[in-house]
């Protein structure tokens, strides 16, 4: 399953901008709306828990993969504004539901001492799938000469074939714990919620503004940007599994501390960099740090009640996407007057993340979620007032 999603999604992303301009005559207004529509299912990812009332998580994961594949397959058949909005929403519903359930199943099925390394292996597989997709686009469109709609159909069709194969040939794995099927926010998970929100904010700055800087400030071409993505995926392919093993060895607090200190430096350097080579190097290093975000998921696995994992996966995806909806619009206004300030704000988010990461205990577990708990003091104060 880790292979299928990036395979079809990478094709959708790689072709999107050229396709909507050449075939649908999109301007910045239409592409902005399309990207906003794409984020709405992510913001509503918490609703996945309600589907678990009538369907098993493993089945839901496969259905979400199938919906994503169908959305990608039909994208090229609707080269006009409303059609592209609709196919984007279909694809995005499948994508975000799958990512929510995927995280839940991974944390449930794997032993806590093996989860970090396995997530690194997953990341390596995803990188290989993306590289395969980019290579197929380059070969089939530049040398064979196939059209956009055919490429979309091939990618989505291949995705559906793999999904059907998984459904036919893999067993239905038993759930270790019956999952809660209602929404909740638990006070003892507050540190995980905070780290998730800040992660979404930082990621948007990387995805939106770091890439934009490469084009606007340094004049990188489409081919050069594509090469940067390829380098990023190659690095993940070779190093993600090792990073997962390293996280399992040193622990979540150390891993996240290294990540956030590194990101503070990267964002500060983004603000002042003037050489295109060093800017590209920062971009690659920035992407490599994302692999360390595995530590945030394994931290939650250690502190969570096993029955809470599915519902909390949906809630955390929604929390992450609060930033995805708000940050690009707000910082887009800031960018007009001061691009440097955008990256300093990113460094500020990383500082906040570092402060939170320092509160992760050495041996995180249920009942030992944080080193210092402000809510514990508030509860004691409330109890004392009630007694008085």
N, C-alpha and C positions, 0 to 999 in steps of 0.2 A: 504493500500500500504506500510505503514511503517513496517508492519509485514512480508510481503512477501520477500522483498529484503534481510534482514539479515538471514531469514530462509534458502534460497537457497545458499546465499554467504557463510554463516558460514560452511555449509557442504563442499563446494568447498575448502575453506581454510583449514579446519580441516583434510581433507583426502589428500590434495595435495602432501605434502612432502613424505609421506609413499607410495602413489600411484606411483609417478614418479620414485622413487628409486626401488620399488619392481617390477613394471610392465614394466617400460621403461628404467631401468638402467641409470637414469640421474646421472650426476656428477654436481659439482658446476658450470661448464661452462654452461650446458644446463638449469639448474634452474635459473641462472642469466639472460640468454637470455629470458627465459619465463617471468620472472618478469619485464624485460624491455619492452617486447611486451605488457604486461598487463597495463603498465603505459601510453603507447602511446595514447589510446583513451581518457584518462584523459587530456592529454596535448592538444588534439584536441576537447575538450568539447565545445569550442566556436562555432563549426560548427552546434550545435543543433539549433541555432537561424535561420539558413537557412531552416531547415526542417519546421519551423513554417510558412513558406511561403505557404505550401501546407497542413498542418495538425495542428489541435488544440493541445494545450499543454497537456490537460488531456488525449487525445488519444495517444499522443506521450509518455506520462508517462507509459501508459498501454502497448504499444508496446515495450518499452524499458524493462519493467518487463518481458514480454513474451520472448524477445530475451535472457535476462539473464537466465531465466528458461530453455530455450532450450539449451543454451551453457553449463549449468551445467548438464542437463540430458544426453547429448551425450558425455560428457568428458570421461566416463569410456569405451566408445565404440572405442576409438582411443588411445590405450596405446603405442604410439610410438611418436618420437620427433616431426615430422611435424604435426601430428594429434593433439597433445597436444598444440602446438603453435596456431593452427587454432581455436580450441575450446576455448582456453584462450582469444583470441582476440574477438571472438563472445560474450562470457560472459562479457568481459570488456566493449565492446561497449554499451551493454544494461545497465550495471551497471553505467557507467559514465553519459550516457544520462539521465538515470532516476534520479540520484542524482542531476544533474543540473536542470532538470525540477521540481523535487520535491521541491527544495529550492525556485524556482520561484513561484510555485503555493501556497506554504505555506505562503510566504510573501504577495502574492496578495489577497488570500482569507480571511486571518485573520485580525481582527481589531488590531491596533498597541498595545492596552493595554492588549490584550489576547495572542499575538504571543509567548512571552517568555515562559509562562506557558504551552502552547500547545506544543511547541518544546520540553519542558521537558517531557511531556506525550509521545510524539513521541519516545524520547530516551528510555523511560521506556519500551515501546512496542517493540522497536528494541532489547533491552536487553532480554526481555522475549522470543522473537523469536530465538535469538542466543542460549539461555539456552535450549530451546526446541530442537533445532537442535543437540546440543552436547549430550543431553540426549538420543535422538533417535539413534545417531551414537553408543553410548556406549551400549545401549540395543540391537539394531539390529545386530551390527557387533560382539560384544563380546559374547553375549548370544544366539542370534538366528543363527549367523554364516553366514549372507548374504555377498556377494562379493562386491567389490568396485563398479563395473558397476551397480549393482542393487541399491546400496545406492544412487548413482548419479541420476539414473533414477527415484527413488522414490522422491527425493528432488525436482528435476526439474519438474517432473510430478505434484506433489502437488502444486508447484508454479504456473504452468499453469492453474490448476483447479481454484485456488483462483483468478487469473487474469481474467479468463473468467467469474467467478461469479461477480467480481466487474463491469466488462463491462456490464453484463446483468441486474444487480439489482441496480446499482447506477446511478443517473441522471447525465447528462452533465451540470456541473455548469457553470453559466455565468461568463465571465471575467469582473472584475470591470473596466478595462481599456484595450483598444486595444494596444498590445505590439509592440514596434519598432522591425522590422525584418531586421536589418542591424547591422554591428559591429561598435563599437565606444568605445573610452576611454574618460571619462569626467573628466576635470581637478578638478571639485569640489568633486569628489569621491576619490581623491588621498589618503586620510587617510585610507579609507576602503581597497583600493588596497594594501597599505603597510602592514596593519595588516594581510591581507589574505596571502601575500607572506611569511611573517615571521611565520605565523601559519603552513604553509606547511613545512617550514624548520624544525621547532621544532618537528612537528609530525613525520617526517622521522627519527629524532634522537631517538625518543621514540620507534617507530615501529621496526627500524632496530637494533640499537645499545644497547638500554636498554634490549631488549629481548636476544640479543646475549651475553651480559654480564652475564645474569643469567645462561646461559649454559657454556660459556667458563670459567668464573671466579669462579662461585659457584657450577658448576656441576649439575644444575637442570635437572631432567629427563623430558621426554615428559609428563608424568602424572602430574608432579609438575607444569610445565608450563601451562598445561591445567587447573589445579586447580586455578592458578592465574587468568586466563581468566574468569573462572566461578565466582570467587570472584568479579572481576571487573564488570561483568554483573549484579550480584546480587546487588551490591552497586548502580549501575545505576537504576535498577528496583525500588529500594526503595527510592532513593534520587533525581533522575533526575527531577521529577515533582516539588519537593520542591525547587530545585535549580532554575528552571524556574520561579516559583513564586517569589523567592527572588530577581532575576534579575529584574523582573517587578517592584518590590518595591524600590530597591536601585538605579536602573539606570545602564546604560551600563558602564559608566566610572568607577564607584566604583567596579562593578563586574569584569571587565577586570583588574583593578589595583590589586585586591585580587588574581586573577588567575596568573598574571605575577609575582608578588612578590613570590607567592607560588612556581611557576615553577623555578624561580631563585634559591630558596633554594633547590628544589628537584634536579636540575641538578648539583648544587655544591656538594650536598651530594652523588650523583651517583659517582662523581669523586674520593671520598675518602672513600666510604663505604667498610667495610671489613667483615661484618657479613651477612650471607645469609638471616637471618630473617629480618634485617633492610632493606636490598636490596629489598626484596619482598614487604615490607611495603611501600617503596618509589614508587615501581611500581604501587601499587594499588592507592596511593594518586595521582600519576601522571595521571593515567587514569581518576580519578574522576574529575580532573581539566578540562578535555576536555569538560565536560558538561557545563562549564561556557562559552565556545565558542559560545553558543547560543546568548550571548550579542553582538557579532560581527555582527550577522545576523540581530538582531532587530535594531541595530544602523543603518545599511544600510537601513532597511525598513523605518525608520523615516526620513532619509535625501533624499531618492530617489524619483524622479519623477516616479509615478506608471507605466508609459509607458516604463521605462528603466529596469524594474526588470528582465524580461526574458533574454534580451541580456547581462545584467551585470552579471547574474548568470553564464552564459556560460564563459564569460571573466574571472570572478573570479576563476572559477574552473581551467581554463588554467593557470592563474597566480599561483595558489596554486601548480599546478603540475610542474611548472618550477623547483621548489625546489625538487620535488619528483624525477625528472630525474637526477638532478645534484648532490644534497647533498650526497646520499649514496655512489656514486663513489668517490667523492673528500674526504669525511671523512673516507672512507674505507682505503685510503692510510695513513691518519693520524693515524688511529686506530693501524696500524701495529707497529708504533713507540711509540705512547702515547695514550692509551685509555682514560686517564684522560682528555687530551686536547679536545677530542671530546665532552665530557660533559661540559667542561668549555666554549666551543664554543656555545653549546646549551644554557647555562646560558647567554652568550652574546646576543644571539637572543632574549631571554626573556627580557633582559634589554632594547634592542631596541624596543620591543613591548610595554614595560611599558612606555617608553618615548612617543611613539605615542599615547597610550591610555590616557595619561594625557591631550592630546589635544582635547579629545572628550568633547563637551559642555554639561552642565547640562541638558539643554532642546534641544536636537538635533532635527533639523527639516530642511526642505528645506529652503535654504538661511541662515541657521545657522549650517553648517556642521562641523566646527572646531572652536576652541577658537583662535588660532593663524594661519594665513594663509600666508605662505611664497610667494605663487603665487600672493597674493594681492599686496605685496610690489613690486614684480617684474613687475606687470602690471602698478602700479603707476609710477615706474621708467621709464618704456618704454613709458608711456604716456607723462611724463615730457620731456624726450629726444625728442619725436616727436614734442612737442610744441616748445622747444628751437630751 
